[in-house]
Amino acid sequence: MTTATPSLPLTGPTPTGDALPRRFADFATLGEALDYAAAGTRGLNFHDARGTLARAYPFAELQADAKAAAYRLIAAGIAPGDRVALVAETSAEFAALFFGTVYAGAWPVPLPLPTSFGGKESYIDQLRVQLTSCDPAMLIYPPELAEMAGAAAQAVGTQGIDWGDLLARAAPAVDLPQASGDDIAYLQYSSGSTRFPHGVAITHHALLNNLAAHAHGMELIDSDRCISWLPWYHDMGLVGCFLSPIANQVSVDYLKTEDFARRPLAWLDLISRNTGTSISYSPTFGYDICARRMSSQTKAADRFDLSRWRLAGNGADMIRPDVMQDFVDAFADAGFEATAFLPSYGLAEATLAVSIMPPGEGIRVELVEETQLSGVPAGQDRPQRYRAIVNCGKPVRDMRIEIREEDGTPLPERAIGKVWCSGPSLMVGYFRDDAATDACLADGWLDTGDMGYLSDGYIYIVGRAKDMIIVNGRNHWPQDIEWAVEQLPGFKQGDIAAFAITTPGGEETPAVLVQCRTSDDAERSRLRNEIRDRVRAVTGMNCVIELIPPRTLPRTSSGKLSRAKARNLYLSGEIKPYAVAA
């Protein structure tokens, strides 16, 4: 076994370079991956809201703390196969407890932090639902969340403990269980916009196969350093920016997600300070908010140096080329190259990555006529309308992608259908939910629930199959309606939710909920008409337009809009639109 090299406490961040020979996640288990990384000098680095280093955490220190945490968990009665729920704060404590659970042979289950919307009771209820699903032996949380997390644990009869208390306990050394590649490594809750609240069960073998695919797909080099603000309870943050850097021996600089939300440009400050090459991922909205924060009077070059940002990953939601171009326009003078963009596609059920764009190719877009998306021939009196569909790259190593009809029949190139994938990194299934597992897994293939097409070996994602709105036999993507409203002054991404409802006459029609900040009845009436006209101009449809209060639309744990939940809340009367003035 490789042993850690003793070192003096760090006064700065862990280094980017390391004499330890690089291995691309070719380990039998996640614990073995950390044991190897601990022999080097790289590690995790936690920064405060202003981007100042708060704690450097070498992998060797993480390994030592994780094994001590494993001893404490075993002493507390945790046995192999138990679930240990962990509120996923971006911190050294969570990292140590996650790997401590792995070393103890149990299954860590990362759970979300509270969001800025929803309130205390909503968060307690969310934890309660997920705890009921995963049935953990223990819930561990940061001390500041003791009231809410403790209430959730009590509600389901689970032992709740703040991690300050647990990590202060004695750690009597015992023999740790030996995991195998076929053992479950962790449970990951998918984002919530699809099969919530199903826990995705991932084995060590599946995880490490996908982490190796990350390294090969991104063509990792010795000068690479990861910078991230993504939450650790979402697959892109947990797998892509926490577990992958450990298994592939990459130093990481972290901002907490809530700090990024308050000061998004601190993310770019961290990238600018990196003297090596940077790898950093974000959903589209992260690039959007940074571009918006740059005032027209300020030159990005006066503050940032983004010339060494080698891979600017984009995933987790529909990639919008207009937003990406806005980012390039805002930061080109700071050295940002559009070819750094790295579109990708993945989901928790495939561990994470399904496809990655080859580095250096940037964002490539195809314009697809709307009738091709809907499968309905174009009418003589109807103008052609196109949507920009972003190329999400090629399947990662060992992954296969097929496009299929509803009945499972494979489709040829450039035919739009359901996206299926197959490979060693697929989940075992949803924890204790055979029906949901059988609904999406068949003969080693996963029905992703997404629609797309293949072209010259690249995958293009069109949208979610379940979100599709079908009116008069034609298919419409809710994103099209939402993007149309976003073009109007005063609205932004996340303000709008579109979905189908059934009229009293039994017809399906789109409903559009729009968060509105004005209290003036006349202005609200004007906005309704403007939105209605805009949607009709873009889609040719008449929609039910409802204005609702700000911060009303529900979000998933990763911050994405949950259209399905918005629809349910609207139909049940829990979302109350503003009254229409007489």
N, C-alpha and C positions, 0 to 999 in steps of 0.2 A: 504494500500500500504506500502511496505517495504521502509524505508527511509535510506539514506546514513548516516553513522556514521562520524562526523567531525574528521579530522585527521590533524596532522602537515605535512608540505611538506616533501617529502621523500628525504633523502640524498643518498639512495641506491636504488636498484631495488625493485619492488613490491614483497611481500613475496610469497613463494610457498604454505605455509599452511595458513589456514583461519578458523575462528570459524564459519563462515556462513555455514549452512547445505547445502551440495551439492545437486543440482537438475540437472538431465540429460535432459536439454532442454525441460522440460514439461511446456511450456508457450504457450499462445495463439498467441502472436505476437513477433517479434524481439525486438520492443521497450520495451515490458514487460520483456524480457530476460535481457536487459541491466539494467533496473530499479532494478531487483533483484541482479544482479552482483554488482551493485554500492553500495549495503549495506555491502559489504565485503571490504577486503583490497587488493585483487589481482588486476592485471592490465597488461598493455602492457608496454614493455621496449624497447626503440630504442637505438641501438648501432652504433658507427661510424665504419669506414672501418677497424680499428684495433681491433674492438670488445670492445671498451671502452664505458661504459654507457653514452649516450648523454642526454636521458630524460626518466624518469620513469613517467608513465601515468596511475594512478589508475583508475579503472572503474568508481569510483565516480566522478573523474575529467572529464572523457570522457562524462559521462552522463550530467554533468552541461554544458560543452562546446557544446554538441550536441543539447541540448534544446535551448541554446542561438543561435546556428546556425539556428535552425528551425525558431526562431522568425525573424531572419534576412532574411531568404529565403521567409517567408510569407510576410514580409514587402516589399520585392522586387517583389512581385506578383506571387510567386509560389503557385499553388493550388493543392489539392489532385488529383492524377492521372497524373500530369505533370511528364515528364522525366527530370532529372537533370544529365547531363553528368559530370563525375569527372575523371580527369586524376589521375590514381591510383598510386601515389607515396607512398612508405611505410613511413608514417609519422602520427603524431598526428593530423595534420590539415585534412588530408584525412579522418581519422577515425571519427573525429567530424562532418565533412560535410556529410559523408555517413549516419551516424545515425541521423544527423540533417534533412536530406532529408526524412528519414523514419519517424521521429517524425512529420514532416510537412505533411505526407500523400502522398508525391510524391515518385517517383521511382528512386533511384540512379542507374546510369549506369556507372560502372567502365570502363575506356578506357586506353589503354596501354601508357607507356612511350616510348620515342624514343629508338631504339636499336642501337648497334654499327655498324650495316650494313644498307644500304639502303639510308641514307642521309636525308637531310632536306625535300626535295620535296616529297620523298617517305612517310615520316611520316605525312606530311600535307595531302597527298592524302588518307592515311589510316584513319586518323581522319575524313576527309570529308566523306568518304564512310560510316563509322559507324554513324556519326551524321545524315546523310541523312536517314539511316535506322531507328534510334530511335527517330528522330524528337524532340529533347529536347527543353525545354523552356530556358535553360541556359547551357553553358559549363564553368566549373570552373577548373582552372589549377594552378600549382605552378608558382610563379612569374618568375622563370628562363625560363619557356617555353612560355612566353607571345607572342613572335614573331611567333612561329610556330603554337601554339594552337589558337592564335588570328586570324591568317590567315585562319585556317580551319573553325573557327566559322563564320568569315566574308563570306567565300565562300558559306556557306549554309544559310546565313541569320539568324544565331543564336546569341543570346547575349553571348559574351565571357567576363569573368572577372577573374582576378587572385585572389587567395583565400586570399592573404594578404589584398587586398582592401575590400573584402566582410567581412572578420572577424573583420575588424576595424570599421565597421558600428555600429550604435546604434542597440540595440536588444530589442525593445519594447515588453513586455510580452503580449501574447494573449492566448486564449484557443486553445489548440492543438487538431486536429481532432483525433477521436478514431478509430483506425484500427480494422479490423476483420481478422480472420485467412484466409478467402477466398480472401482477398485483395492481390494484387501483392506487393511483398516486394522489388524486384529489377529486373533489366534486366541484364543478363550475356551473353556476347558474347562468343560463343564456340571458341576453339583454332584457328580456321581458316583453318585447314587441311581438314575439311569436309564441313559443310553447311554455310560457311562464305558468307555474313555478317549477319546472322540471330541472333537477340536478343532473348535469351531464357528467357521466362517469368516465374518466380518462385513465388508462393504464400508464405505468412508467414507460413501457415500450412505445406506445402511441405518442406520448409526450416527446420523448427524445427523438423519435423519428421526425416529428414536425419541427423540433428545434434545430436539428441538423439541416432540414430543408430550408429553414430561415437563413442559416449561415451560407449555404451553397447558393441560394437564390439571390441573396444580397451581395454575394462575392466578398465576404468580409476580408479586410486587410488589417495589418498590424497597427496602423495609425487610427483605426476607427474607435470612436467613443460614442456612447448612446446618451441622449438627453431626452428626458421624458417628464410630462406632467399628467400622464394618463392614469386613471384610478386603477388600483390593484384588484378591484372586485369585478372588473370587466376583462374579457379575454385578451384584448389587445394590450392592455396595461399589465395584467398578471403574467400572461404567457410570453407576449412579445417583448416587454420592457422590464421584466423582473426575472423570469425563469430562463429565458433565452440568453441574456447576457451572462448568467452564471454558467449555464451548460456550454457556452461558447467562449467563456473567459474574456468578457468585455467590461470595462469600467463604465459606470453609469452616473449621471448627475440628475437628481430629481428635484422638481418643484411639486409641492402638494397641489392637487387639482383645484382646491378652493383658492389657493394663492394665485394660480394661473387665471382663474376667473376674475379675480380682482385686479391683477396686474399682468395681463397676457404678454406684454412685451418683455417681461422678465425672462420668458422662455427664449426669446431671440437673443437677449443679453448673454444667457448661458452658452448658447451656440456660438456667439461671437467670441467669447473668451476661450473657447477650446482651440488650442494651437495645433491639434491634429485634425483628422477628418471627422465630421459629425454624421451620425445617423439619428434621425428623430421622426417620429410618426405622429399624425394627428388626423382626426376626422376633418371633413371639409369645414365645419364651423370654426375650428381652431385657426385655420388660415384666414377665414373670413373676418373674425374678430380682430386679428392682428392688422390686416389691411385697413380695416375701418378705423383703428386707433391711430394710424399714421395721418397726421394733419397735412393738409396741402401745403402748409408753410414750412414743414420740417423735411429736411432731406434725410432719408434713411441712412445714408453714408456717414452722416455726422455722429451717429450713435452705434451703428451695427457694422459688423464685417461678416457677411454670410457667404463669403467666397469659398470657404472650406466645408460647407454643408453638402456632403457628398450624396446622401440619400434622404430626401424629404418624403417620407412615406405618407400615403393617404389611403385610408380604409375605414371600415366600421359603418359607413353610410353611403348613400349614393354620391358619387364624385361629381361635382359640378364644375365644368370647365370654365364657366364665367367667373366663378370665385377664384379658381386657380390663376386665371389671367390677371385678375385684380391684385392678387398677391405678388405676381411677377412685376406688375407695373409699379407697385408700392416699394418693392425692395430690390429691383434690378440695380439701382445705383449703389446699393450696399454689397454688390457682388453676387447676389442670388442668381443662379442659372436655372432656367426652366427645365433643362434636361435632368436636374436633380430630382424632380418629382418621380415618385415610385408608386404608381397605383397598384393596389392589391385587392384581393377578395378573400374572405374567409368567414368562418363562423365557429362558435364554441363546439358544436357537434363534430367538427373535424379537427379538434384541438385548437386550431387557429387558422393557419394559412392554407388556402386552397390554390391560389395563384398569386404570382408576383411578376411585375413588369421587369424585364431584363434591365439592369442598371444602365443609365445613360440614354434610354429611349424616351423618357419623359411621358407626358400625357398625349395620347393619340385618340382622336375623336372620329367617329363615323356619323354622318347624318342619315337618319333612317326615317323614311316617310311614315306618317302616322298610321296610314292604312296597313302598312306592313306589321306594325305593332299590334293592331287590333284584329288583323286577319279578315278585314272587310274590304271589298273592292272600292276604289275611289269613285265617288259620284261625279257625273258630268258637271254639275253646278257647284262643286265644292273645291275651293282652292287647296293646293297641296300644302301641307304643314309638316315640318321636320322636327325631329328631336335629336339632340346631340348625345350620342351614346359613347361612354368612355371605355377604352380598352383597359381591362384589368389584368393584363399580362398572361403568362403561360402557366400551366399547372406546375406546382412545385415538385421537387424530386419525389418519386414514388406515388404521386397523385395522378389519377385519371379523371377526366371530366367527360360526361356525355350530355347531350341535349335530347330530351324525350318528349313524345306526345303524352297526353293525359293517361292513355292506356299503357304507357311504358315503351312504346315503339320508338327506337332510336331515330333521330332526325338527321338529315344531311347538314353540311356546312351552310351557314348563313340562314338557317331556318330557326325561328324563335320558338322556344319551348321551355319545359321545366329543366332546371339545372340539377344534374345528379353527379356525385363524385364518389370515388372509391380509392382506398389506400390504407396503409398500415396505421395512420394516425386518426382513424375514425373512432368515435366513442364506442364503449361497450354497449351503452344504452342509457336511457333515462333512469335514474335511481328509483327503484320500486314502482315503475310505471311501464309494465310490459305492453299495454295497449298503445301508449304514445310512442314507444320504441318501435313496435311493429308497424306503426303508421308511416314511419319515415325511413326505416332500415329494411332492406330486402336483398338477400344474396350478396352481402358485402358491399352494397351500394347505399348511399345516403341521398334521400330526396331533400335538397336544401330548402325547398319552399320558395326559391327564387326563379325568375324567368330570365333567359338570356339566349345568346347564340355564340357559336364558334366560327372563327374566321382565320385561316392560315395558322392554326395552332393557338390563337389568342382567344380569351373568353371576354365577351361583352355582356355586362349585367344590365338588364332593362328595368327590373323592378321586382317587387314581391308579388307572387301569384295570389296570395290571400288578400292583398290590399286592392286588387283590381276592382274597378267599378264598371259594371256592365249595364249599359242603357241602350234600349232598342237594338239589342244584339251586337252592339259595338263595345269594345273594351277601352277603358280609359284608366290611365294611371293617376292616382291621387297627387303624385308629385307634380304632374303637369298643371293641375288646378292650383296647387299651393304656390308653385313658382310664378304662375301668372299673377296672383295677388301680391306676391312679394315685390313685383316690379312697380307697384303703385307707391307713391311717396308716403312715408310714415309707417310702413310695415317691413318686417324683416323675417329671416328664416326662423321658424319655430313659433311664429304668431298664428299660423294657419293649420287647420286639420281638415282634410277632405275625406269623405267616406260615403258609402251608399246607404240609403234608408229606403224603406218601402212605404209608399203612400197608402192612404185608406183604400184606394182603388186597386191595390196589389201591384202597382208599378214600381220599379226601382228608379230612384232619382238621387243625384248627388246632393249631399248637404255639406256646407262649408262653414266651419266655425272660425271666427276671426277675433283675436284678442284686440280690444279697442280701448284706447286710453282717454278718449274724450267723453265728457259728461253732458255735452250739449246735444239736445234731441235733434235739432235741425242738422247739425254736422253729422250725427249718426245716420240720419236718413240719407244724406248726400253720399256718405261712404258706402252704405248698402247698395245704392244705385250704381255707384262707380265700380264696386266689386262685381256686381251682377253683370254689368256691361263688359267688364274686362274678361271675366270667365267665359261669357258667351262669345266674345270675339276670338278667344284662343281655342276654345273647345267646341263651339257651336251648341253648347248645352245651356239650358236654363236650370239654375241650381237654387236650392234653399239656402239663403244667406243669413247667418245668425251672428250678431256681434255679442261678445262675451267679455267679462272683466279680465284685466291682465293677470298673468300667472295662474290661469285656470286650466289650461290644457295639461293633461297628465304626461309624465315622462317615464321612461324606463330607468333602470339603475345606472345605465351608461349615459343618461342625459338625452336620449333620442325621444322624439315624439312617439307616443303610443296611440296610433289611430284607432285600434280596436277598443282600447279602454275609453278613449274619448267618445266613440260611438255609443258604448254601453252607458256611460255616465250621462250623455245627452238624452238617450232614449228613456232612461230611468228617471230623468228630471233632476239629477244631482248637479249637472251643469245647467245653470239658469241663464238663458240669454237676456240681454236688455230688451225691455218691452218696445214694441214699435209704436211711435207716437201716432195718435189719431190724426 
